[in-house]
Amino acid sequence: MISKTKIEFFIGEVVEVATEAFQDSESNNLYSILVKPYNDYNSQNIYCSPANINIKQLPIIGEHVFV
């Protein structure tokens, strides 16, 4: 069976970084960032999490990220 999944990539600017202490209830938000996308069809900020949680550095506010 062929899947009709469409994968899209874009560049965005980091607006906010989740810096709360790790808690069991917020384990899904660990290392998450709020990103303002640089594209025409999506003007809403979105929360993003890293593909690999073994990251050594978190992006800072104002930095560009590949989503």
Secondary structure, 3 states (H helix, E strand, C coil): CCCCCCCCCCEEEEEEECCCCCCHHHHHHCCCEEEEECCCCCCCCEEECCCCCCCCCCCCCCCEEEC
